[in-house]
């Protein structure tokens, strides 16, 4: 095969968890065509001796929303092996935005991201109003990295509610408009939307970001793709009093798991926190004498053991160790 680029003598770390190895990489038509001992020539040869050759990193939490207007290199991420970034985090951003609301959007970034107002005022080009237009404007700049967008809730609330968004939750009519705009953003390519509940996230005039004023809608149930593990987790959550119930809905595929949520007497959430512990890239195992507890036993630790998935209390009774899946309280 004719190669466009040949990278020789590099230490290849391929991202699968396999040990590093010295190898060459051949690239043809923008794709990796071969990895290993490669003979032949290419239009361009790069000697990577002594260097690591690896897939680009993905940074899932960045705030380049304004910076892409003046920094096509998207620094410093591009200096450190990052090839894709996710923007629009924490519910703060600069689209959609009408001309009269631009200062509010910039002041939000000043307070949340510590970007000087003078930099934002001089650097943001404002060649958009809607979120799809903002994404198009970003593409026109031909940034050095792949950009993935989250639609930040704060400017969407500003766009519909004006400065009322800084003081109150949305009415049903306003919520419908915000929902439609978010749908438009996702149809245009946004990966989802972002928000925040953190107290330190203050924006314009030192007031809470508008997304923190969003109401918490109660949901009776949620449907998720089913699996044996998810069904067992739902069983534990029901037994521990965290959910009302669950049931499996057959759909000729993998099935859907319907979880019926539970609220307190004052409509407060029963589940205060849920943390996934063990992950594909970082498995967490504990011995039988090292089983953790949460909130002095007020919460539940869920573990996968040789005898199935169970709570920390059952694991202790059976004197087992296992993989820590999650904390729930």
C-alpha positions in Angstrom: 0.0 0.0 0.0 1.3 3.5 -0.8 1.7 5.5 2.4 1.3 9.2 2.8 3.1 9.3 6.1 5.4 6.9 7.8 6.2 7.4 11.5 9.3 5.3 12.4 11.0 4.2 15.6 8.3 5.5 18.0 7.2 3.9 21.2 3.6 3.1 20.5 1.0 3.3 23.3 -2.2 2.4 21.5 -4.8 3.2 24.2 -6.1 -0.3 24.6 -4.1 -1.0 27.8 -1.6 -3.2 25.9 2.1 -2.7 26.9 4.1 -0.1 25.0 6.1 -1.3 22.1 8.5 0.1 19.5 6.9 0.1 16.1 6.3 2.1 13.0 2.9 3.5 11.9 1.8 3.9 8.3 -0.9 6.4 7.4 -2.8 6.5 4.1 -5.6 8.8 3.1 -5.9 10.2 6.6 -6.2 6.8 8.3 -3.8 4.4 10.1 -3.1 1.7 7.6 -0.5 -0.4 9.3 1.3 -0.7 12.7 4.5 -2.8 13.2 7.6 -3.4 11.1 6.9 -1.5 7.9 9.0 -1.7 4.9 8.8 0.7 2.0 8.6 4.4 1.7 6.1 7.2 2.1 5.6 10.7 0.8 6.7 11.9 4.2 8.7 10.1 6.9 8.9 11.2 10.5 11.6 9.8 12.9 9.9 9.5 16.3 12.9 7.9 17.9 12.7 8.3 21.7 9.2 9.7 21.5 5.8 8.2 22.4 3.2 7.8 19.7 -0.3 7.6 21.0 -3.9 8.4 20.2 -4.8 12.0 21.0 -6.4 12.8 24.3 -10.0 13.9 24.7 -10.4 16.7 27.3 -14.1 16.5 28.4 -14.1 19.7 30.4 -12.9 23.0 28.9 -14.0 26.6 28.6 -12.7 27.6 25.2 -16.1 29.0 24.2 -14.7 32.6 23.8 -11.1 31.8 23.2 -11.8 30.0 19.9 -12.5 33.5 18.5 -8.8 34.6 18.8 -6.8 31.4 19.3 -7.1 28.9 16.4 -4.5 26.7 18.0 -6.8 26.2 21.1 -3.9 26.5 23.5 -2.7 25.1 25.8 -4.6 21.9 25.1 -3.0 21.4 21.7 0.5 21.6 23.3 -0.1 18.5 25.4 -1.4 15.8 23.1 -5.1 16.8 23.3 -6.8 16.5 20.0 -10.5 16.8 21.0 -12.1 19.1 23.6 -15.6 19.5 25.0 -16.8 23.1 25.4 -19.8 24.7 27.1 -19.3 23.1 30.5 -20.8 24.3 33.8 -23.9 25.9 32.2 -22.0 29.0 31.1 -21.3 30.2 27.6 -21.8 32.8 24.9 -24.6 31.4 22.7 -27.4 31.9 22.1 -27.0 35.6 22.8 -28.8 38.8 21.6 -26.7 42.0 21.2 -28.2 43.5 24.3 -27.2 40.6 26.5 -23.6 40.3 25.5 -22.3 42.1 28.5 -24.2 39.6 30.8 -22.7 36.7 29.0 -19.2 38.1 29.2 -19.5 39.0 32.9 -20.6 35.4 33.6 -17.3 34.2 32.1 -15.4 36.9 34.0 -16.7 35.6 37.3 -16.8 31.8 36.6 -13.6 31.4 34.5 -11.6 34.5 35.7 -11.1 35.7 32.1 -10.6 39.5 32.1 -13.5 41.4 30.7 -11.2 43.5 28.5 -10.0 40.3 26.8 -13.5 39.1 26.2 -14.7 42.5 25.0 -11.9 42.8 22.5 -11.7 39.2 21.4 -15.3 37.9 21.0 -16.4 38.5 17.4 -20.1 38.0 18.0 -20.8 36.8 14.4 -23.7 34.7 15.6 -26.9 34.9 17.7 -28.3 31.4 17.9 -26.4 28.3 19.0 -26.3 26.6 15.6 -24.9 29.9 14.2 -22.2 29.8 17.0 -21.2 26.3 16.0 -21.0 27.4 12.3 -18.8 30.4 13.3 -16.5 28.0 15.2 -16.2 25.8 12.2 -15.3 28.7 10.0 -12.2 29.4 12.1 -10.8 26.0 11.3 -9.5 25.3 14.8 -6.6 23.0 15.3 -8.6 20.6 17.5 -11.8 18.8 17.2 -14.5 20.7 19.0 -17.4 19.0 20.8 -20.2 21.3 22.1 -22.4 21.2 25.1 -25.3 23.7 25.1 -24.8 25.7 28.3 -28.2 26.3 30.0 -27.5 29.9 31.3 -27.4 31.7 28.0 -30.5 29.7 26.9 -32.4 31.0 29.9 -31.1 34.5 29.3 -32.3 34.3 25.7 -35.8 33.4 26.6 -36.3 35.2 30.0 -33.9 38.1 29.7 -32.7 39.3 33.2 -35.6 37.5 34.9 -33.5 34.4 34.4 -31.2 35.8 37.2 -34.0 35.9 39.7 -36.5 33.1 39.2 -37.3 29.7 37.6 -39.0 29.5 34.2 -42.7 29.4 33.7 -44.1 26.4 31.8 -44.3 28.5 28.6 -40.7 29.7 29.0 -39.5 26.2 29.8 -41.1 25.0 26.5 -39.2 27.7 24.6 -35.9 26.8 26.3 -36.5 23.1 25.5 -37.1 23.9 21.9 -33.9 25.9 21.6 -31.9 23.1 23.3 -33.5 20.7 20.8 -32.4 22.9 18.0 -28.8 23.0 19.3 -28.7 19.2 19.6 -30.1 18.8 16.1 -27.3 21.0 14.9 -24.7 18.8 16.5 -24.4 19.6 20.2 -23.7 16.6 22.4 -26.1 17.6 25.1 -26.6 20.5 27.6 -24.8 21.5 30.7 -25.8 23.1 34.0 -24.4 23.6 37.5 -25.6 23.6 41.1 -22.3 24.7 42.7 -22.5 27.7 45.1 -19.3 29.2 43.8 -20.7 29.6 40.3 -21.6 33.2 40.4 -22.1 35.3 37.3 -23.3 38.8 36.3 -23.2 41.2 39.2 -22.1 38.5 41.5 -25.5 36.8 41.3 -25.9 33.0 40.8 -25.6 31.8 37.3 -29.1 31.8 35.7 -29.0 28.0 35.3 -28.9 27.7 39.1 -32.4 29.2 39.2 -33.8 26.5 37.1 -36.6 24.5 38.8 -36.1 20.8 39.6 -38.8 19.0 37.7 -40.1 15.8 39.3 -40.1 12.7 37.2 -42.2 9.7 38.1 -40.0 7.3 36.2 -37.0 6.9 33.9 -36.4 4.3 31.2 -32.9 3.0 30.4 -31.6 0.2 28.2 -31.6 -3.0 30.3 -28.9 -5.4 31.3 -28.5 -8.0 34.0 -26.3 -5.7 36.0 -28.7 -2.8 35.8 -31.6 -5.0 36.9 -29.6 -6.2 39.9 -28.7 -2.6 40.8 -32.3 -1.6 40.6 -33.2 -4.5 42.9 -30.7 -3.3 45.4 -31.9 0.3 45.2 -35.5 -0.8 45.8 -34.5 -3.1 48.7 -32.6 -0.2 50.3 -35.5 2.2 49.9 -33.9 4.5 47.3 -36.5 3.9 44.5 -40.2 2.9 44.6 -40.0 0.0 42.1 -38.7 -1.1 38.7 -39.8 -3.4 35.9 -38.4 -4.8 32.7 -40.1 -3.9 29.5 -39.5 -6.3 26.6 -38.9 -4.7 23.2 -37.5 -7.5 21.0 -34.0 -6.1 21.6 -32.2 -5.8 24.9 -35.2 -4.6 26.7 -35.9 -1.4 28.7 -35.6 -1.1 32.5 -38.2 1.3 33.9 -37.2 2.7 37.3 -39.9 4.4 39.4 -38.3 7.2 41.4 -39.0 8.0 45.0 -39.4 11.4 46.8 -39.8 12.4 50.4 -42.7 13.9 52.2 -41.6 17.4 51.1 -40.9 16.2 47.5 -37.2 16.1 48.2 -35.0 13.6 46.4 -34.4 10.4 48.3 -31.1 9.8 46.6 -28.7 12.6 47.7 -25.7 11.2 46.0 -24.5 8.5 43.6 -20.9 8.0 42.7 -19.6 5.4 40.2 -16.3 4.1 41.6 -14.9 1.3 39.4 -14.6 2.3 35.7 -13.3 0.5 32.6 -9.9 2.3 32.8 -9.6 2.2 36.6 -11.0 -0.9 38.4 -11.2 -0.7 42.2 -11.0 -3.9 44.2 -11.0 -4.4 48.0 -10.2 -7.3 50.2 -12.8 -8.7 52.6 -11.3 -6.8 55.6 -11.2 -3.5 53.7 -14.8 -3.0 52.7 -15.6 0.7 52.8 -18.7 2.4 54.5 -20.5 5.5 53.5 -21.7 8.1 56.0 -21.2 5.7 58.9 -23.5 3.1 57.3 -26.2 5.6 56.3 -25.4 5.0 52.7 -24.8 1.8 50.7 -21.7 0.5 48.9 -22.4 -1.8 46.0 -19.9 -4.4 45.1 -19.5 -7.1 42.5 -18.3 -10.4 44.0 -17.7 -14.0 43.1 -21.3 -14.6 44.4 -22.9 -11.8 42.6 -23.6 -8.1 43.0 -24.5 -7.1 46.6 -24.3 -4.4 49.3 -21.4 -3.9 51.6 -23.5 -5.3 54.5 -24.1 -8.6 52.6 -20.5 -8.7 51.6 -19.3 -8.5 55.2 -21.7 -11.2 56.3 -20.4 -13.5 53.7 -16.8 -12.4 54.3 -16.1 -11.6 50.7 -14.0 -9.1 48.8 -14.8 -7.7 45.4 -15.0 -4.8 42.9 -16.5 -1.5 44.3 -19.1 -0.5 41.7 -20.8 2.5 43.4 -21.6 4.5 46.5 -25.2 5.6 47.1 -26.6 7.8 49.9 
